[in-house]
Amino acid sequence: MCVHTWLMIRDNYIDLTPLSKNDGTPFFGHAKFSYNPCYAFNDGKCTKANDVAVCQHQNGGISCGRQSTAAFTFVRSNPLTFNLTYTSGDQNRQSVVTTVCDPKVDRQFVIVSTESPPLHYNFKMTSSHCCLHDYTGVPPTTSSGRRFSEKTPISIGTILSISFFLVLITYVAGGVCFMRYHHNATGRDLVPNLELWTMLPGLSHKGWCSIRNTTVSPSA
């Protein structure tokens, strides 16, 4: 996950693409770990085929998190901080990269703690690229090549569904109040037009049978 829209401020996003490589090598290298925020890479037994995001340089390379599991979690606004969490394929190992916005820092990646608790790894990535950016006409592109935008138009079907349920709720609530205060009704008698609703299943069944009888040809 390279691009993340902060839901608390629409039209703002974080783009980690400048902190990534797309040539099969990690952007951040360390004696014990390697990390690439957006694209899988090859590093020993850690391979692109395994969708690796974080690799531990132990036993030839151990994946500590896959790209497809990346998830942002808001931490605080000053400085703007998120936790970017990855899990391994077997779900046993977890890596948390804390992204910190600092307009004065190009890029900095440090190991915070390892194996605390066991199989959990914590890192800190500080950069100006961890700060919010504004959309400038065209939304940014994700690592999969798709345009990223939080503004998804509401379909006509959704509008009709919402309208139907609003009318239904208004009808039931208004009818119950009317029956209660104007007719002193109680229990099931509070339901507006109760006789109509109790007759509806039977009428529907008769209507369906009538339609079926008129459309089915008689046997020879």
Order of alpha helices (4+ residues) and beta strands (2+ residues): beta-beta-beta-beta-beta-beta-beta-beta-beta-beta-beta-beta-alpha-alpha
